[in-house]
């Protein structure tokens, strides 16, 4: 039963990731239709084709691999430039809109999901700010919302005072004996000064979105490698969107906060990799499609509304990241094509189609190599 459920969870994870990619492609589809560009095929999933029907000059298809979708436009590779319904025949700004439409739809999806989730949680977000694997606290000041920093329980040692008291991973320490702690050091000092004494902790579990009170007694002589409470500590930032303006625009504002966090985290990982002269810090933390599907599958395995909210929040973040990746000027991706369209619009000169095609081909080859490397790394991490 466990194996069957795991397979079903992974399959559903692939499907959900595919939905985000399909929605992205749908943006291209509707933009192309709006500008009277002939869409030769609009498919869900990737070939081989399972079902297809031609309507209005477009083949609508369902394909065997449910990991995304695709849009095939007339003239997208520069051919049929003489046909007024060809992508190649359109002006640079029309091309740029069609290319950017997928990014815009992914952004809208992220905005809507974040708005729904935050409105359902009192316009509050709890964002762990310690890097996974390394435990480094980024110490961020988020650009939007009112921020409060707190201590977060990362893990609980078996048989420890924390476990006996009922403390759990992802418990956020609201108050301890009536005091609030914003740094790990101040909390650790407090625990050290109260060994052998009862302390009352008011906690909020950021996964379950529930509050409770527990009583623990920090031990005076903990086992080697463990602390007085027997917990691992992380940092968490509580962001509240309290003003009317914040709540009206909470989707874009929270998206900006999340992108800020992701960029700072990635920058920290690359800095560490340069310092250590090793790719290990990045490899341990960054995941590709296989790792993402495994993460989605893990959330699917969680029961109750907490698991659903965590899954949906992850999908919103993935939609946001998909939008950002596709707007970067990376050859073979939307951003690369957007760059050439804008270049044509600003200069009035088309790039040499052979050079553009070569750049996209090289870019695609590099992306495939990176995809294979990241996929291998994901598989190693799963079975490690």
ZIJO-V794376 format. One line per field, one symbol per residue. burial: # if it has 9 or more other C-alpha atoms within 8 Angstrom, else .. A space follows every 50 residues. Layout:
burial: ???
This chain:
burial: .....#..#####################.###...##########..## .#.....###################.#.##...######.######### #######.#######.##....####.####.....##...#..###.## #######..######.##########...#####.##...#..##..### ######.......######..#...#.####.##########...##..# #.#########..##...##.###......###...##.#####.##### .#...############.######.####################..... .....##.######......#..##.###.....
